[in-house]
Amino acid sequence: MIQSQKPTFRAQTLRRVLVIGCPGAGKSTFARALRDLSGLPLTYLDMLFHRPDRTTASREEFDAALAAVVAQPRWIIDGNYQRTLPLRFDRCDTVFWLDLPLEDCLAGAQARIGQAREDMPWVERELDPEFRQYIMEFARDQRPAIEALIARYRAQKRIVVFHTHDEAARFLRAMKDEETEEMI
């Protein structure tokens, strides 16, 4: 686990939190656990963008919905949507990046097939080939922009990078016990 500084992570210190990472990394699972510990309202970007009939919000609709969320004083936002990351980085106080290996992300995406999820308005019936390719190319296509934002905001934000599910789970357990400042 890498952090930009030695911050305190008691649940009550969190106000505006980003949870980012490759699809299948466990962002939504982590975000739900964080919501349950902190009491912060959780917004899934997939729920702002996707509709139950598998259509999507227009760029204007999505941007307006996201602007309403980031204007609030307290939130967790789960999702990448790279185009809007700078806006969210500007407003957040904490970033959790689930930077897991490709194999873990592919396995995570596959494991949720057929499962009803609160972060998606439909049940995925198969791992779409285009989505699988997006996951496979995430490190090449998305990671550089995330790294640049983290480098830009490292001194101003609490940033934690998890490289394994176990690191994230240990962090959440420690937060539950309100001992994360000793752990990191």
C-alpha positions as CSV (number, residue, x, y, z in Angstrom):
1,M,0.0,0.0,0.0
2,I,1.4,3.4,-1.0
3,Q,0.2,6.7,0.4
4,S,1.2,10.2,-0.4
5,Q,1.5,11.3,3.2
6,K,0.8,9.8,6.6
7,P,-2.9,10.8,6.9
8,T,-5.4,9.9,9.5
9,F,-8.1,7.7,8.1
10,R,-10.7,7.5,10.9
11,A,-14.0,7.2,9.1
12,Q,-15.3,10.5,10.5
13,T,-12.4,12.4,8.8
14,L,-13.5,11.5,5.3
15,R,-15.6,14.0,3.4
16,R,-15.2,13.7,-0.3
17,V,-13.8,10.4,-1.5
18,L,-12.9,9.0,-4.9
19,V,-12.6,5.2,-5.5
20,I,-11.0,4.5,-8.8
21,G,-9.4,1.6,-10.6
22,C,-9.7,-0.8,-13.4
23,P,-13.1,-2.5,-13.9
24,G,-13.2,-5.7,-11.9
25,A,-10.7,-4.4,-9.3
26,G,-13.3,-4.2,-6.6
27,K,-14.0,-0.5,-6.6
28,S,-17.7,-0.9,-5.8
29,T,-17.2,-3.5,-3.1
30,F,-14.6,-1.2,-1.4
31,A,-16.8,1.8,-1.8
32,R,-19.8,0.1,-0.2
33,A,-17.7,-1.0,2.7
34,L,-16.3,2.5,3.1
35,R,-19.9,3.9,2.9
36,D,-21.0,1.6,5.6
37,L,-18.1,2.6,7.8
38,S,-18.2,6.4,7.2
39,G,-21.9,7.1,6.6
40,L,-21.0,9.1,3.5
41,P,-23.5,9.0,0.6
42,L,-22.2,6.8,-2.3
43,T,-22.7,7.5,-5.9
44,Y,-21.8,5.0,-8.6
45,L,-20.9,6.7,-11.9
46,D,-22.2,3.6,-13.8
47,M,-25.7,4.4,-12.3
48,L,-25.5,8.0,-13.5
49,F,-24.4,6.9,-17.0
50,H,-26.3,3.6,-17.7
51,R,-30.0,3.2,-17.8
52,P,-31.9,0.0,-17.1
53,D,-32.8,-0.3,-20.8
54,R,-29.1,-0.3,-21.7
55,T,-29.2,3.2,-23.1
56,T,-26.9,5.8,-21.7
57,A,-27.3,9.4,-20.4
58,S,-26.2,12.1,-22.7
59,R,-22.9,13.9,-21.9
60,E,-24.9,16.9,-20.7
61,E,-27.2,14.7,-18.5
62,F,-24.2,12.9,-17.0
63,D,-22.2,16.1,-16.4
64,A,-25.2,17.8,-14.7
65,A,-25.8,14.8,-12.5
66,L,-22.1,14.6,-11.6
67,A,-21.9,18.3,-10.9
68,A,-24.8,18.0,-8.5
69,V,-23.0,15.2,-6.6
70,V,-19.6,17.0,-6.4
71,A,-21.3,20.2,-5.2
72,Q,-22.3,18.4,-2.1
73,P,-20.1,18.6,1.0
74,R,-19.8,14.9,1.6
75,W,-19.7,11.9,-0.8
76,I,-18.0,8.8,-2.1
77,I,-17.9,8.6,-5.9
78,D,-17.1,5.1,-7.4
79,G,-15.8,5.0,-10.9
80,N,-13.3,6.2,-13.4
81,Y,-14.9,8.0,-16.3
82,Q,-11.6,9.5,-17.2
83,R,-12.9,12.6,-18.8
84,T,-14.3,13.7,-15.4
85,L,-11.4,12.7,-13.2
86,P,-9.9,16.2,-13.1
87,L,-13.1,17.7,-11.8
88,R,-13.4,15.0,-9.1
89,F,-9.7,15.2,-8.1
90,D,-10.1,19.0,-7.7
91,R,-13.0,18.6,-5.3
92,C,-12.1,15.4,-3.3
93,D,-10.0,15.2,-0.2
94,T,-9.2,11.5,-0.5
95,V,-8.5,9.1,-3.3
96,F,-8.4,5.3,-3.1
97,W,-6.9,3.7,-6.2
98,L,-7.4,-0.1,-6.5
99,D,-4.4,-0.8,-8.7
100,L,-4.7,-4.5,-9.0
101,P,-3.0,-6.9,-11.5
102,L,-4.8,-7.5,-14.8
103,E,-5.6,-11.1,-13.9
104,D,-7.4,-10.0,-10.7
105,C,-9.5,-7.5,-12.6
106,L,-10.5,-10.0,-15.3
107,A,-11.4,-12.5,-12.6
108,G,-13.4,-9.8,-10.7
109,A,-15.3,-8.8,-13.9
110,Q,-16.0,-12.5,-14.7
111,A,-17.2,-13.3,-11.1
112,R,-19.9,-10.7,-11.2
113,I,-21.6,-12.1,-14.3
114,G,-25.1,-13.1,-13.5
115,Q,-25.1,-11.2,-10.2
116,A,-27.6,-8.4,-9.4
117,R,-25.5,-5.4,-8.2
118,E,-26.5,-2.0,-6.7
119,D,-23.8,-0.3,-8.8
120,M,-25.3,-1.4,-12.2
121,P,-28.9,-1.1,-13.5
122,W,-28.9,-4.5,-15.1
123,V,-27.5,-8.0,-14.6
124,E,-24.6,-8.7,-16.9
125,R,-25.1,-12.1,-18.7
126,E,-21.7,-12.4,-20.2
127,L,-18.3,-10.6,-20.2
128,D,-18.7,-8.4,-23.3
129,P,-15.7,-8.8,-25.6
130,E,-15.3,-5.0,-25.9
131,F,-15.4,-4.6,-22.1
132,R,-12.9,-7.4,-21.7
133,Q,-10.6,-5.6,-24.1
134,Y,-11.0,-2.3,-22.2
135,I,-9.9,-4.1,-19.1
136,M,-6.9,-5.6,-20.8
137,E,-5.9,-2.2,-22.2
138,F,-6.6,-0.3,-19.0
139,A,-3.0,-0.1,-17.8
140,R,-1.9,1.2,-21.2
141,D,-4.7,3.5,-22.0
142,Q,-6.0,4.8,-18.6
143,R,-3.2,4.3,-16.1
144,P,-1.0,7.2,-17.3
145,A,-3.7,9.8,-16.8
146,I,-4.4,8.5,-13.3
147,E,-0.7,8.5,-12.4
148,A,-0.4,12.1,-13.7
149,L,-3.4,13.2,-11.5
150,I,-2.0,11.4,-8.5
151,A,1.4,13.1,-9.0
152,R,-0.3,16.5,-9.4
153,Y,-2.4,16.2,-6.3
154,R,-0.1,14.1,-4.1
155,A,0.8,16.9,-1.7
156,Q,-2.8,18.2,-1.4
157,K,-4.9,15.0,-1.1
158,R,-4.9,11.8,0.9
159,I,-4.0,9.2,-1.6
160,V,-3.9,5.4,-1.0
161,V,-3.0,2.9,-3.6
162,F,-3.9,-0.8,-3.0
163,H,-2.2,-3.5,-5.1
164,T,-4.1,-6.4,-3.7
165,H,-7.6,-7.2,-2.4
166,D,-5.9,-8.1,0.9
167,E,-4.4,-4.7,1.3
168,A,-7.8,-3.1,0.8
169,A,-9.5,-5.5,3.2
170,R,-6.8,-4.9,5.9
171,F,-7.3,-1.2,5.5
172,L,-11.0,-1.4,6.0
173,R,-10.6,-3.7,9.0
174,A,-8.2,-1.2,10.5
175,M,-10.5,1.7,9.8
176,K,-13.3,-0.2,11.4
177,D,-11.1,-0.5,14.5
178,E,-10.0,3.2,13.9
179,E,-6.3,2.3,13.9
180,T,-5.3,3.1,10.3
181,E,-3.0,5.9,11.3
182,E,-0.8,3.3,13.0
183,M,-1.1,0.9,10.2
184,I,0.2,3.1,7.3
